[in-house]
Amino acid sequence: MGCGIATVKYLLFIFNLVFALCGLAILVAGALTYANIDKVDCYMDKVQNEVNISASPIALIVVGSIVFIIAFYGCCGAIRESHCMIVTFAVFLLVILIVEIAIGIVAFVNRDGENWERAVNESITEAFDKYPSTDATLNEEVNSLQHNLECCGVRGPTYWVDKGITQPPQGCCVNPDLQCVIYQDAHQVFQDGCVDKLISLLKDIGLLLGALAVAVGVVEITGVVFALCLASSIKNKERRGTV
């Protein structure tokens, strides 16, 4: 087939080293994404009814782990010049590619949607309307969300002013160690609303997961080509009975 075994063999070996790093990147991206979602988990129940937000990062963590393992399998196949191992490796790559394409499609499709955006708005508004509450857990969740997303109120600090709360909730304060006083002071109080910040976060996550899946998919297609080329060369070598 015109593919020098030695050349393709080492190209495939180098590819698998890069592929292993891609697996780690997928795993880390999935873990970080899941951690960001977990920060606002108490507000995600209604959103989860519209779209399974947690599914994509969990899938990436699983896929990243599998990719990392398969990369070493591919390295072994290339070094040993095993036709069976290399073909199996190529099949594994194709299966993972299909899974990642599915994840990418789901992430991009769900990046925009009135249903889950409405669910985010309803979930946050429902909780914030009850603040301050005799339920200490609810108060803590409201302040935690504002602190984690660096936001204040449903649509901004004026939400609390309209509720007659003269002193900003602690979660609104730029410096969490100091009690802020003036709502309009951007140095003291976060000025963005929590609904917009959470929607923006979820859209960014969708974009990241989709782009990552597509980018790694391109790398995997290259790996399949190298693997099949090497497998073909090894098969031809075996047929000729050469060493």
Summary of the structure (lengths in Angstrom):
residues: 243
radius of gyration: 25.1
end to end distance: 17.3
largest distance: 87.5
contacts: 804
relative contact order: 0.17
helix: 75%
strand: 1%
